[in-house]
Amino acid sequence: MTLVEPSGWIITRSRVSLAGHVTGADGRIAKGGTLGLTGPPPDEAPLRYNTRIRKDGLYCFLDLPAGDYVLNGQDDRGDEIERRKVRIPPAGDPGRLSYVSIDLRASSRKPGRDEHPPEAKQPPIVVLPAGSD
């Protein structure tokens, strides 16, 4: 949601749609890697979203449209993360926090030569003025 304040500031708010925790094949926290989320095509091209796994093993996807998706990726050791089907419900009441939570685990299977992890794009950096919340 984007709002334009009377002061001229543009405020953008995002909603976490999908989040979770990733562990490696050895049970330790994944300290990096990438995840990709592929959805049904609205017309012809399938929807594709990417994110990075943080150093604490957490990941999240923001502002996803409702629908059925497939989640997969690789951790920082190059191990393949289990492939999971995900259903994102329509956004509900904006005053109520709701999101889908899925914890993932990598297997010790390495991807084949022609397989590559999804490329995650860095989210834009938003700078707020001092004193704003």
VOPAGU-2260 file (C-alpha; in pm, 1 decimal, decimal comma):
REM VOPAGU-2260
SITE   aa  ch    i         X         Y         Z
SITE  MET   A    0       0,0       0,0       0,0
SITE  THR   A    1     135,2     342,2     -94,1
SITE  LEU   A    2      22,2     662,9      75,3
SITE  VAL   A    3     113,5    1023,6       2,0
SITE  GLU   A    4     131,8    1223,8     321,1
SITE  PRO   A    5      32,8    1594,1     330,0
SITE  SER   A    6     400,5    1674,4     396,4
SITE  GLY   A    7     487,5    1528,5      54,0
SITE  TRP   A    8     647,1    1209,2     185,1
SITE  ILE   A    9     549,1     888,6       8,6
SITE  ILE   A   10     498,6     600,1     249,3
SITE  THR   A   11     503,3     242,6     122,6
SITE  ARG   A   12     388,5     -45,3     340,2
SITE  SER   A   13     438,3    -410,8     255,6
SITE  ARG   A   14     274,3    -724,2     387,1
SITE  VAL   A   15     466,4   -1044,2     459,6
SITE  SER   A   16     286,8   -1315,2     261,6
SITE  LEU   A   17     519,5   -1611,5     318,8
SITE  ALA   A   18     798,3   -1658,3     572,3
SITE  GLY   A   19     988,0   -1934,8     744,5
SITE  HIS   A   20    1314,0   -2084,4     862,0
SITE  VAL   A   21    1562,2   -2295,3     662,5
SITE  THR   A   22    1789,1   -2563,8     806,3
SITE  GLY   A   23    2059,4   -2754,6     623,6
SITE  ALA   A   24    2077,6   -3129,3     564,6
SITE  ASP   A   25    2286,0   -3158,1     884,3
SITE  GLY   A   26    2019,4   -2981,6    1092,1
SITE  ARG   A   27    2218,9   -2659,4    1132,0
SITE  ILE   A   28    2076,9   -2319,8    1036,8
SITE  ALA   A   29    2121,6   -2233,9     669,4
SITE  LYS   A   30    2334,8   -1918,9     662,7
SITE  GLY   A   31    2246,5   -1815,3     309,8
SITE  GLY   A   32    2118,8   -1930,7     -24,3
SITE  THR   A   33    1826,2   -1844,9    -246,1
SITE  LEU   A   34    1463,4   -1943,7    -274,9
SITE  GLY   A   35    1237,3   -1914,9    -575,1
SITE  LEU   A   36     859,2   -1910,9    -582,7
SITE  THR   A   37     684,8   -1993,8    -910,3
SITE  GLY   A   38     314,1   -1937,5    -954,6
SITE  PRO   A   39      49,0   -2007,0   -1209,2
SITE  PRO   A   40      64,9   -1791,7   -1519,9
SITE  PRO   A   41    -191,3   -1509,8   -1516,0
SITE  ASP   A   42    -184,9   -1509,9   -1896,6
SITE  GLU   A   43     113,1   -1688,7   -2048,7
SITE  ALA   A   44     432,8   -1622,2   -1851,2
SITE  PRO   A   45     449,5   -1785,4   -1504,3
SITE  LEU   A   46     495,0   -1558,4   -1204,4
SITE  ARG   A   47     842,7   -1583,9   -1048,2
SITE  TYR   A   48     958,9   -1432,2    -720,0
SITE  ASN   A   49    1302,8   -1470,7    -560,5
SITE  THR   A   50    1444,4   -1401,9    -216,5
SITE  ARG   A   51    1762,4   -1464,3     -18,8
SITE  ILE   A   52    1793,3   -1674,4     292,7
SITE  ARG   A   53    1928,7   -1451,8     569,7
SITE  LYS   A   54    2229,1   -1543,5     785,5
SITE  ASP   A   55    1991,4   -1643,2    1066,0
SITE  GLY   A   56    1813,1   -1890,5     836,1
SITE  LEU   A   57    1499,3   -1680,8     790,9
SITE  TYR   A   58    1337,2   -1589,5     461,2
SITE  CYS   A   59    1027,1   -1397,6     355,5
SITE  PHE   A   60     830,2   -1298,4      47,8
SITE  LEU   A   61     635,8    -971,1      48,5
SITE  ASP   A   62     307,9    -869,4    -115,5
SITE  LEU   A   63     234,4   -1191,0    -305,7
SITE  PRO   A   64     -88,2   -1216,7    -502,0
SITE  ALA   A   65    -321,6   -1494,7    -387,0
SITE  GLY   A   66    -272,9   -1828,4    -561,4
SITE  ASP   A   67     -91,4   -2160,7    -569,2
SITE  TYR   A   68     288,6   -2162,1    -593,9
SITE  VAL   A   69     586,5   -2398,4    -587,7
SITE  LEU   A   70     875,0   -2306,3    -354,0
SITE  ASN   A   71    1229,3   -2438,3    -408,1
SITE  GLY   A   72    1594,7   -2331,4    -391,6
SITE  GLN   A   73    1942,7   -2400,6    -260,0
SITE  ASP   A   74    2116,9   -2322,7      67,5
SITE  ASP   A   75    2462,2   -2167,8     110,6
SITE  ARG   A   76    2629,3   -2511,6      89,7
SITE  GLY   A   77    2470,4   -2580,2    -249,6
SITE  ASP   A   78    2227,8   -2837,3    -109,5
SITE  GLU   A   79    1884,4   -2849,4    -267,6
SITE  ILE   A   80    1597,7   -2731,3     -49,8
SITE  GLU   A   81    1287,1   -2946,5     -47,0
SITE  ARG   A   82    1029,1   -2850,1    -308,7
SITE  ARG   A   83     699,8   -2744,6    -148,6
SITE  LYS   A   84     358,0   -2645,2    -275,1
SITE  VAL   A   85     225,3   -2325,6    -116,9
SITE  ARG   A   86    -118,9   -2164,8    -123,3
SITE  ILE   A   87    -127,2   -1791,1     -52,8
SITE  PRO   A   88    -473,5   -1674,3      58,3
SITE  PRO   A   89    -615,0   -1337,5     -47,5
SITE  ALA   A   90    -507,8   -1045,2     168,2
SITE  GLY   A   91    -752,7   -1001,1     452,9
SITE  ASP   A   92    -815,9    -724,2     697,0
SITE  PRO   A   93    -519,2    -480,5     677,8
SITE  GLY   A   94    -531,1    -439,0    1056,6
SITE  ARG   A   95    -479,1    -812,1    1112,3
SITE  LEU   A   96    -138,3    -974,8    1071,7
SITE  SER   A   97    -163,7   -1299,4     876,7
SITE  TYR   A   98      88,7   -1484,3     662,8
SITE  VAL   A   99     179,8   -1836,3     558,0
SITE  SER   A  100     465,8   -1992,4     757,3
SITE  ILE   A  101     666,8   -2280,5     611,1
SITE  ASP   A  102     992,4   -2410,4     756,8
SITE  LEU   A  103    1219,7   -2579,2     502,5
SITE  ARG   A  104    1505,0   -2827,5     514,8
SITE  ALA   A  105    1781,5   -2884,3     261,8
SITE  SER   A  106    1872,9   -3234,3     148,8
SITE  SER   A  107    2226,7   -3347,5      85,0
SITE  ARG   A  108    2143,4   -3378,9    -285,7
SITE  LYS   A  109    2349,5   -3142,1    -496,4
SITE  PRO   A  110    2191,3   -2994,7    -809,7
SITE  GLY   A  111    2292,0   -3133,2   -1148,5
SITE  ARG   A  112    2533,1   -2958,1   -1382,0
SITE  ASP   A  113    2259,5   -2777,3   -1569,9
SITE  GLU   A  114    2062,6   -2678,0   -1259,2
SITE  HIS   A  115    2122,1   -2339,1   -1102,0
SITE  PRO   A  116    1973,4   -2176,1    -793,1
SITE  PRO   A  117    1725,9   -1896,1    -855,6
SITE  GLU   A  118    1883,3   -1552,4    -863,7
SITE  ALA   A  119    1758,3   -1327,4    -586,3
SITE  LYS   A  120    1727,5    -957,5    -647,6
SITE  GLN   A  121    1809,6    -709,8    -374,9
SITE  PRO   A  122    1499,0    -530,4    -245,5
SITE  PRO   A  123    1499,7    -152,3    -275,5
SITE  ILE   A  124    1630,4      40,6      23,6
SITE  VAL   A  125    1381,6     280,2     180,9
SITE  VAL   A  126    1520,2     570,0     382,9
SITE  LEU   A  127    1283,7     740,3     625,3
SITE  PRO   A  128    1346,2    1080,7     778,6
SITE  ALA   A  129    1481,8    1090,0    1133,2
SITE  GLY   A  130    1212,8    1065,9    1397,8
SITE  SER   A  131     955,4     890,5    1178,8
SITE  ASP   A  132     815,7     551,0    1273,2
